[in-house]
């Protein structure tokens, strides 16, 4: 069955979007065996197509390198965002990390690299890391404005008395692509 074929209940790929994608992105960045899945993603998801167009080199790595190590890399990048003092810049870094994680997880899922259990685990890992990063940033911001003092500014959430409990699918490590997160903050 061709990548553009439509099964019952499934939309056909947007072939025009696939063609426009490859007009703007060099095929040479992508290994030949990865081009079909990249085309399928480009034709089925406007959001992921935009992410791939915006950072084609990361997209090429997302289909060529081990996804676990790349997810670790994206999560590690969140640590640098914590020290960003400007809220807009911090939020931009979070959005960029989310886009990379979404693309990476989708490619590992659609490419058959990860199992059906690996995907929710990766989504939850990223959600945990993002939540921890946001809490650390808020605590550092509160300390910088004099609203609170931290026991350990190098590890803002350590011994701070602030607790975020993940409920539902997040707490059970079962997040899916459309999940929101439910939290209890103490």
TORNUDREN-571681 format. One record per residue (C-alpha): residue number from 1; residue in three letters; x, y, z. Coordinates in pm, 1 decimal, always signed. Example, Ala and Ser with C-alpha at 12.3 -4.5 7.8 and 13.67 -1.06 7.14 Angstrom:
2
<node><k>1</k><r>ALA</r><px>+1230.0</px><py>-450.0</py><pz>+780.0</pz></node>
<node><k>2</k><r>SER</r><px>+1367.0</px><py>-106.0</py><pz>+714.0</pz></node>
//
This chain:
186
<node><k>1</k><r>UNK</r><px>+0.0</px><py>+0.0</py><pz>+0.0</pz></node>
<node><k>2</k><r>UNK</r><px>+140.2</px><py>+339.9</py><pz>-91.8</pz></node>
<node><k>3</k><r>UNK</r><px>+208.2</px><py>+603.5</py><pz>+176.3</pz></node>
<node><k>4</k><r>UNK</r><px>-71.7</px><py>+818.8</py><pz>+35.5</pz></node>
<node><k>5</k><r>UNK</r><px>-335.6</px><py>+542.9</py><pz>+33.7</pz></node>
<node><k>6</k><r>UNK</r><px>-629.4</px><py>+579.1</py><pz>+263.9</pz></node>
<node><k>7</k><r>UNK</r><px>-765.4</px><py>+295.6</py><pz>+472.5</pz></node>
<node><k>8</k><r>UNK</r><px>-1126.7</px><py>+310.5</py><pz>+592.7</pz></node>
<node><k>9</k><r>UNK</r><px>-1155.3</px><py>+573.7</py><pz>+864.5</pz></node>
<node><k>10</k><r>UNK</r><px>-815.0</px><py>+723.5</py><pz>+783.7</pz></node>
<node><k>11</k><r>UNK</r><px>-744.4</px><py>+1040.1</py><pz>+590.5</pz></node>
<node><k>12</k><r>UNK</r><px>-520.5</px><py>+1029.3</py><pz>+286.9</pz></node>
<node><k>13</k><r>UNK</r><px>-186.8</px><py>+1202.3</py><pz>+314.3</pz></node>
<node><k>14</k><r>UNK</r><px>-174.0</px><py>+1558.5</py><pz>+191.3</pz></node>
<node><k>15</k><r>UNK</r><px>+52.9</px><py>+1494.7</py><pz>-108.1</pz></node>
<node><k>16</k><r>UNK</r><px>+80.3</px><py>+1868.0</py><pz>-179.5</pz></node>
<node><k>17</k><r>UNK</r><px>+214.0</px><py>+1922.2</py><pz>+171.2</pz></node>
<node><k>18</k><r>UNK</r><px>+462.3</px><py>+1637.0</py><pz>+123.2</pz></node>
<node><k>19</k><r>UNK</r><px>+585.8</px><py>+1791.8</py><pz>-202.3</pz></node>
<node><k>20</k><r>UNK</r><px>+615.1</px><py>+2139.1</py><pz>-45.8</pz></node>
<node><k>21</k><r>UNK</r><px>+801.3</px><py>+1987.5</py><pz>+247.9</pz></node>
<node><k>22</k><r>UNK</r><px>+1062.1</px><py>+1822.7</py><pz>+22.7</pz></node>
<node><k>23</k><r>UNK</r><px>+1095.3</px><py>+2142.1</py><pz>-183.9</pz></node>
<node><k>24</k><r>UNK</r><px>+1203.9</px><py>+2326.5</py><pz>+129.5</pz></node>
<node><k>25</k><r>UNK</r><px>+1409.2</px><py>+2053.8</py><pz>+297.2</pz></node>
<node><k>26</k><r>UNK</r><px>+1704.0</px><py>+1866.0</py><pz>+148.9</pz></node>
<node><k>27</k><r>UNK</r><px>+1639.0</px><py>+1492.7</py><pz>+107.8</pz></node>
<node><k>28</k><r>UNK</r><px>+2011.1</px><py>+1437.3</py><pz>+155.0</pz></node>
<node><k>29</k><r>UNK</r><px>+1972.6</px><py>+1517.5</py><pz>+525.6</pz></node>
<node><k>30</k><r>UNK</r><px>+1760.8</px><py>+1204.7</py><pz>+567.2</pz></node>
<node><k>31</k><r>UNK</r><px>+1873.7</px><py>+847.5</py><pz>+524.9</pz></node>
<node><k>32</k><r>UNK</r><px>+1695.0</px><py>+686.4</py><pz>+227.7</pz></node>
<node><k>33</k><r>UNK</r><px>+1520.6</px><py>+429.6</py><pz>+450.7</pz></node>
<node><k>34</k><r>UNK</r><px>+1375.3</px><py>+710.9</py><pz>+666.7</pz></node>
<node><k>35</k><r>UNK</r><px>+1227.6</px><py>+918.4</py><pz>+384.6</pz></node>
<node><k>36</k><r>UNK</r><px>+898.7</px><py>+725.8</py><pz>+368.1</pz></node>
<node><k>37</k><r>UNK</r><px>+818.0</px><py>+781.5</py><pz>+735.3</pz></node>
<node><k>38</k><r>UNK</r><px>+927.4</px><py>+1145.9</py><pz>+707.7</pz></node>
<node><k>39</k><r>UNK</r><px>+698.7</px><py>+1189.7</py><pz>+406.1</pz></node>
<node><k>40</k><r>UNK</r><px>+411.8</px><py>+1022.5</py><pz>+591.1</pz></node>
<node><k>41</k><r>UNK</r><px>+455.2</px><py>+1254.0</py><pz>+889.5</pz></node>
<node><k>42</k><r>UNK</r><px>+488.2</px><py>+1559.5</py><pz>+664.0</pz></node>
<node><k>43</k><r>UNK</r><px>+167.3</px><py>+1465.9</py><pz>+483.6</pz></node>
<node><k>44</k><r>UNK</r><px>-36.3</px><py>+1377.7</py><pz>+791.2</pz></node>
<node><k>45</k><r>UNK</r><px>+59.5</px><py>+1629.4</py><pz>+1059.6</pz></node>
<node><k>46</k><r>UNK</r><px>+82.1</px><py>+2003.1</py><pz>+990.0</pz></node>
<node><k>47</k><r>UNK</r><px>+235.3</px><py>+2058.8</py><pz>+1334.4</pz></node>
<node><k>48</k><r>UNK</r><px>+511.9</px><py>+1799.6</py><pz>+1295.0</pz></node>
<node><k>49</k><r>UNK</r><px>+571.9</px><py>+1909.4</py><pz>+934.1</pz></node>
<node><k>50</k><r>UNK</r><px>+633.7</px><py>+2262.7</py><pz>+1063.6</pz></node>
<node><k>51</k><r>UNK</r><px>+868.7</px><py>+2129.5</py><pz>+1333.2</pz></node>
<node><k>52</k><r>UNK</r><px>+1064.6</px><py>+1933.1</py><pz>+1071.5</pz></node>
<node><k>53</k><r>UNK</r><px>+1084.7</px><py>+2233.5</py><pz>+838.8</pz></node>
<node><k>54</k><r>UNK</r><px>+1197.8</px><py>+2460.0</py><pz>+1120.8</pz></node>
<node><k>55</k><r>UNK</r><px>+1474.1</px><py>+2224.1</py><pz>+1239.0</pz></node>
<node><k>56</k><r>UNK</r><px>+1545.7</px><py>+1974.8</py><pz>+960.5</pz></node>
<node><k>57</k><r>UNK</r><px>+1877.2</px><py>+1869.8</py><pz>+1112.9</pz></node>
<node><k>58</k><r>UNK</r><px>+1707.7</px><py>+1766.4</py><pz>+1436.8</pz></node>
<node><k>59</k><r>UNK</r><px>+1438.4</px><py>+1587.7</py><pz>+1233.8</pz></node>
<node><k>60</k><r>UNK</r><px>+1706.9</px><py>+1394.7</py><pz>+1044.9</pz></node>
<node><k>61</k><r>UNK</r><px>+1867.6</px><py>+1294.4</py><pz>+1374.0</pz></node>
<node><k>62</k><r>UNK</r><px>+1525.0</px><py>+1195.7</py><pz>+1513.1</pz></node>
<node><k>63</k><r>UNK</r><px>+1491.8</px><py>+923.3</py><pz>+1250.1</pz></node>
<node><k>64</k><r>UNK</r><px>+1857.6</px><py>+816.5</py><pz>+1246.7</pz></node>
<node><k>65</k><r>UNK</r><px>+1977.9</px><py>+812.4</py><pz>+1608.3</pz></node>
<node><k>66</k><r>UNK</r><px>+1863.3</px><py>+612.4</py><pz>+1911.6</pz></node>
<node><k>67</k><r>UNK</r><px>+1552.3</px><py>+789.1</py><pz>+2043.9</pz></node>
<node><k>68</k><r>UNK</r><px>+1627.6</px><py>+719.7</py><pz>+2412.1</pz></node>
<node><k>69</k><r>UNK</r><px>+1956.0</px><py>+910.1</py><pz>+2394.6</pz></node>
<node><k>70</k><r>UNK</r><px>+1795.9</px><py>+1192.3</py><pz>+2199.0</pz></node>
<node><k>71</k><r>UNK</r><px>+1511.4</px><py>+1222.9</py><pz>+2450.4</pz></node>
<node><k>72</k><r>UNK</r><px>+1773.4</px><py>+1239.0</py><pz>+2726.2</pz></node>
<node><k>73</k><r>UNK</r><px>+1938.8</px><py>+1520.4</py><pz>+2529.4</pz></node>
<node><k>74</k><r>UNK</r><px>+1612.5</px><py>+1715.7</py><pz>+2495.0</pz></node>
<node><k>75</k><r>UNK</r><px>+1539.7</px><py>+1671.1</py><pz>+2865.2</pz></node>
<node><k>76</k><r>UNK</r><px>+1894.2</px><py>+1778.7</py><pz>+2958.4</pz></node>
<node><k>77</k><r>UNK</r><px>+1838.5</px><py>+2092.8</py><pz>+2752.0</pz></node>
<node><k>78</k><r>UNK</r><px>+1553.1</px><py>+2183.5</py><pz>+2983.6</pz></node>
<node><k>79</k><r>UNK</r><px>+1806.3</px><py>+2220.2</py><pz>+3264.2</pz></node>
<node><k>80</k><r>UNK</r><px>+1967.0</px><py>+2512.9</py><pz>+3084.0</pz></node>
<node><k>81</k><r>UNK</r><px>+1627.1</px><py>+2679.9</py><pz>+3051.6</pz></node>
<node><k>82</k><r>UNK</r><px>+1589.9</px><py>+2694.0</py><pz>+3431.0</pz></node>
<node><k>83</k><r>UNK</r><px>+1863.2</px><py>+2957.9</py><pz>+3453.6</pz></node>
<node><k>84</k><r>UNK</r><px>+1692.7</px><py>+3180.8</py><pz>+3194.0</pz></node>
<node><k>85</k><r>UNK</r><px>+1577.1</px><py>+3487.4</py><pz>+3388.6</pz></node>
<node><k>86</k><r>UNK</r><px>+1347.9</px><py>+3625.8</py><pz>+3118.4</pz></node>
<node><k>87</k><r>UNK</r><px>+1002.6</px><py>+3464.1</py><pz>+3130.1</pz></node>
<node><k>88</k><r>UNK</r><px>+940.2</px><py>+3498.6</py><pz>+2756.2</pz></node>
<node><k>89</k><r>UNK</r><px>+1273.4</px><py>+3339.1</py><pz>+2670.8</pz></node>
<node><k>90</k><r>UNK</r><px>+1206.6</px><py>+3060.6</py><pz>+2921.2</pz></node>
<node><k>91</k><r>UNK</r><px>+864.4</px><py>+2990.5</py><pz>+2772.1</pz></node>
<node><k>92</k><r>UNK</r><px>+1013.7</px><py>+2990.3</py><pz>+2420.6</pz></node>
<node><k>93</k><r>UNK</r><px>+1273.5</px><py>+2732.4</py><pz>+2530.9</pz></node>
<node><k>94</k><r>UNK</r><px>+997.0</px><py>+2515.0</py><pz>+2677.8</pz></node>
<node><k>95</k><r>UNK</r><px>+797.1</px><py>+2533.1</py><pz>+2352.5</pz></node>
<node><k>96</k><r>UNK</r><px>+1106.1</px><py>+2443.9</py><pz>+2147.4</pz></node>
<node><k>97</k><r>UNK</r><px>+1178.3</px><py>+2146.4</py><pz>+2373.6</pz></node>
<node><k>98</k><r>UNK</r><px>+815.4</px><py>+2034.1</py><pz>+2349.1</pz></node>
<node><k>99</k><r>UNK</r><px>+830.7</px><py>+2048.6</py><pz>+1969.2</pz></node>
<node><k>100</k><r>UNK</r><px>+1150.5</px><py>+1842.5</py><pz>+1961.5</pz></node>
<node><k>101</k><r>UNK</r><px>+1011.8</px><py>+1586.0</py><pz>+2204.7</pz></node>
<node><k>102</k><r>UNK</r><px>+684.7</px><py>+1559.1</py><pz>+2008.5</pz></node>
<node><k>103</k><r>UNK</r><px>+870.6</px><py>+1499.0</py><pz>+1683.3</pz></node>
<node><k>104</k><r>UNK</r><px>+1116.3</px><py>+1254.8</py><pz>+1834.8</pz></node>
<node><k>105</k><r>UNK</r><px>+848.9</px><py>+1050.7</py><pz>+2012.1</pz></node>
<node><k>106</k><r>UNK</r><px>+624.3</px><py>+1044.5</py><pz>+1704.9</pz></node>
<node><k>107</k><r>UNK</r><px>+910.8</px><py>+931.9</py><pz>+1480.3</pz></node>
<node><k>108</k><r>UNK</r><px>+1010.4</px><py>+654.0</py><pz>+1721.7</pz></node>
<node><k>109</k><r>UNK</r><px>+644.9</px><py>+549.5</py><pz>+1742.4</pz></node>
<node><k>110</k><r>UNK</r><px>+559.6</px><py>+566.6</py><pz>+1371.6</pz></node>
<node><k>111</k><r>UNK</r><px>+894.4</px><py>+420.7</py><pz>+1267.7</pz></node>
<node><k>112</k><r>UNK</r><px>+832.0</px><py>+116.8</py><pz>+1487.8</pz></node>
<node><k>113</k><r>UNK</r><px>+1141.5</px><py>+183.1</py><pz>+1699.2</pz></node>
<node><k>114</k><r>UNK</r><px>+942.8</px><py>+206.9</py><pz>+2023.3</pz></node>
<node><k>115</k><r>UNK</r><px>+676.6</px><py>-29.2</py><pz>+2149.4</pz></node>
<node><k>116</k><r>UNK</r><px>+328.1</px><py>+70.0</py><pz>+2252.0</pz></node>
<node><k>117</k><r>UNK</r><px>+456.4</px><py>+81.2</py><pz>+2613.0</pz></node>
<node><k>118</k><r>UNK</r><px>+762.2</px><py>+293.0</py><pz>+2531.7</pz></node>
<node><k>119</k><r>UNK</r><px>+559.9</px><py>+581.3</py><pz>+2389.0</pz></node>
<node><k>120</k><r>UNK</r><px>+349.8</px><py>+668.0</py><pz>+2698.7</pz></node>
<node><k>121</k><r>UNK</r><px>+660.4</px><py>+623.0</py><pz>+2912.1</pz></node>
<node><k>122</k><r>UNK</r><px>+852.9</px><py>+873.5</py><pz>+2697.8</pz></node>
<node><k>123</k><r>UNK</r><px>+562.4</px><py>+1119.7</py><pz>+2696.4</pz></node>
<node><k>124</k><r>UNK</r><px>+540.1</px><py>+1095.8</py><pz>+3074.4</pz></node>
<node><k>125</k><r>UNK</r><px>+916.3</px><py>+1131.3</py><pz>+3120.7</pz></node>
<node><k>126</k><r>UNK</r><px>+910.4</px><py>+1448.8</py><pz>+2916.3</pz></node>
<node><k>127</k><r>UNK</r><px>+606.4</px><py>+1581.2</py><pz>+3104.9</pz></node>
<node><k>128</k><r>UNK</r><px>+781.7</px><py>+1514.4</py><pz>+3437.7</pz></node>
<node><k>129</k><r>UNK</r><px>+1096.9</px><py>+1691.3</py><pz>+3323.3</pz></node>
<node><k>130</k><r>UNK</r><px>+904.0</px><py>+1988.4</py><pz>+3187.3</pz></node>
<node><k>131</k><r>UNK</r><px>+699.6</px><py>+2019.4</py><pz>+3506.0</pz></node>
<node><k>132</k><r>UNK</r><px>+1014.8</px><py>+2001.3</py><pz>+3720.9</pz></node>
<node><k>133</k><r>UNK</r><px>+1181.4</px><py>+2263.7</py><pz>+3503.9</pz></node>
<node><k>134</k><r>UNK</r><px>+882.3</px><py>+2497.5</py><pz>+3529.5</pz></node>
<node><k>135</k><r>UNK</r><px>+864.2</px><py>+2456.9</py><pz>+3907.4</pz></node>
<node><k>136</k><r>UNK</r><px>+1237.0</px><py>+2524.0</py><pz>+3944.5</pz></node>
<node><k>137</k><r>UNK</r><px>+1205.5</px><py>+2834.3</py><pz>+3725.5</pz></node>
<node><k>138</k><r>UNK</r><px>+909.8</px><py>+2964.5</py><pz>+3929.2</pz></node>
<node><k>139</k><r>UNK</r><px>+1096.7</px><py>+2905.4</py><pz>+4255.1</pz></node>
<node><k>140</k><r>UNK</r><px>+1408.2</px><py>+3084.3</py><pz>+4125.9</pz></node>
<node><k>141</k><r>UNK</r><px>+1193.2</px><py>+3371.4</py><pz>+3999.6</pz></node>
<node><k>142</k><r>UNK</r><px>+1022.3</px><py>+3396.5</py><pz>+4337.8</pz></node>
<node><k>143</k><r>UNK</r><px>+1359.1</px><py>+3399.7</py><pz>+4513.1</pz></node>
<node><k>144</k><r>UNK</r><px>+1496.0</px><py>+3665.2</py><pz>+4275.1</pz></node>
<node><k>145</k><r>UNK</r><px>+1200.2</px><py>+3890.8</py><pz>+4348.0</pz></node>
<node><k>146</k><r>UNK</r><px>+1243.4</px><py>+3842.9</py><pz>+4723.1</pz></node>
<node><k>147</k><r>UNK</r><px>+911.0</px><py>+3662.6</py><pz>+4767.4</pz></node>
<node><k>148</k><r>UNK</r><px>+1075.4</px><py>+3350.1</py><pz>+4908.9</pz></node>
<node><k>149</k><r>UNK</r><px>+1409.8</px><py>+3211.9</py><pz>+5009.0</pz></node>
<node><k>150</k><r>UNK</r><px>+1538.7</px><py>+2878.2</py><pz>+4890.0</pz></node>
<node><k>151</k><r>UNK</r><px>+1716.5</px><py>+2617.5</py><pz>+5099.3</pz></node>
<node><k>152</k><r>UNK</r><px>+1941.3</px><py>+2538.9</py><pz>+4802.0</pz></node>
<node><k>153</k><r>UNK</r><px>+1937.5</px><py>+2783.6</py><pz>+4505.8</pz></node>
<node><k>154</k><r>UNK</r><px>+2146.0</px><py>+2538.8</py><pz>+4299.2</pz></node>
<node><k>155</k><r>UNK</r><px>+1859.9</px><py>+2286.1</py><pz>+4330.9</pz></node>
<node><k>156</k><r>UNK</r><px>+1554.1</px><py>+2510.0</py><pz>+4382.7</pz></node>
<node><k>157</k><r>UNK</r><px>+1295.2</px><py>+2237.9</py><pz>+4443.6</pz></node>
<node><k>158</k><r>UNK</r><px>+1508.0</px><py>+2046.0</py><pz>+4694.4</pz></node>
<node><k>159</k><r>UNK</r><px>+1365.6</px><py>+2094.8</py><pz>+5045.1</pz></node>
<node><k>160</k><r>UNK</r><px>+1146.3</px><py>+2381.6</py><pz>+4928.1</pz></node>
<node><k>161</k><r>UNK</r><px>+821.2</px><py>+2246.5</py><pz>+5074.3</pz></node>
<node><k>162</k><r>UNK</r><px>+648.0</px><py>+2259.9</py><pz>+4735.2</pz></node>
<node><k>163</k><r>UNK</r><px>+505.4</px><py>+1930.6</py><pz>+4610.5</pz></node>
<node><k>164</k><r>UNK</r><px>+341.3</px><py>+1850.9</py><pz>+4277.0</pz></node>
<node><k>165</k><r>UNK</r><px>+157.8</px><py>+1518.9</py><pz>+4261.9</pz></node>
<node><k>166</k><r>UNK</r><px>+77.1</px><py>+1382.5</py><pz>+3917.5</pz></node>
<node><k>167</k><r>UNK</r><px>-267.2</px><py>+1226.0</py><pz>+3898.5</pz></node>
<node><k>168</k><r>UNK</r><px>-445.4</px><py>+1009.2</py><pz>+3643.9</pz></node>
<node><k>169</k><r>UNK</r><px>-256.0</px><py>+902.0</py><pz>+3333.6</pz></node>
<node><k>170</k><r>UNK</r><px>+41.3</px><py>+1118.5</py><pz>+3424.4</pz></node>
<node><k>171</k><r>UNK</r><px>+77.2</px><py>+958.4</py><pz>+3766.7</pz></node>
<node><k>172</k><r>UNK</r><px>+37.9</px><py>+612.6</py><pz>+3614.1</pz></node>
<node><k>173</k><r>UNK</r><px>+298.6</px><py>+679.8</py><pz>+3339.7</pz></node>
<node><k>174</k><r>UNK</r><px>+26.8</px><py>+634.7</py><pz>+3076.0</pz></node>
<node><k>175</k><r>UNK</r><px>+17.5</px><py>+971.6</py><pz>+2899.5</pz></node>
<node><k>176</k><r>UNK</r><px>-84.3</px><py>+965.2</py><pz>+2535.1</pz></node>
<node><k>177</k><r>UNK</r><px>-47.4</px><py>+1228.2</py><pz>+2263.5</pz></node>
<node><k>178</k><r>UNK</r><px>-364.2</px><py>+1414.3</py><pz>+2357.8</pz></node>
<node><k>179</k><r>UNK</r><px>-340.4</px><py>+1382.7</py><pz>+2735.6</pz></node>
<node><k>180</k><r>UNK</r><px>-348.8</px><py>+1680.1</py><pz>+2961.3</pz></node>
<node><k>181</k><r>UNK</r><px>-192.8</px><py>+1654.3</py><pz>+3304.8</pz></node>
<node><k>182</k><r>UNK</r><px>-379.3</px><py>+1669.5</py><pz>+3631.8</pz></node>
<node><k>183</k><r>UNK</r><px>-182.4</px><py>+1788.4</py><pz>+3931.9</pz></node>
<node><k>184</k><r>UNK</r><px>-232.6</px><py>+1837.0</py><pz>+4301.4</pz></node>
<node><k>185</k><r>UNK</r><px>-1.8</px><py>+2109.9</py><pz>+4431.0</pz></node>
<node><k>186</k><r>UNK</r><px>+83.9</px><py>+2118.3</py><pz>+4801.6</pz></node>
//
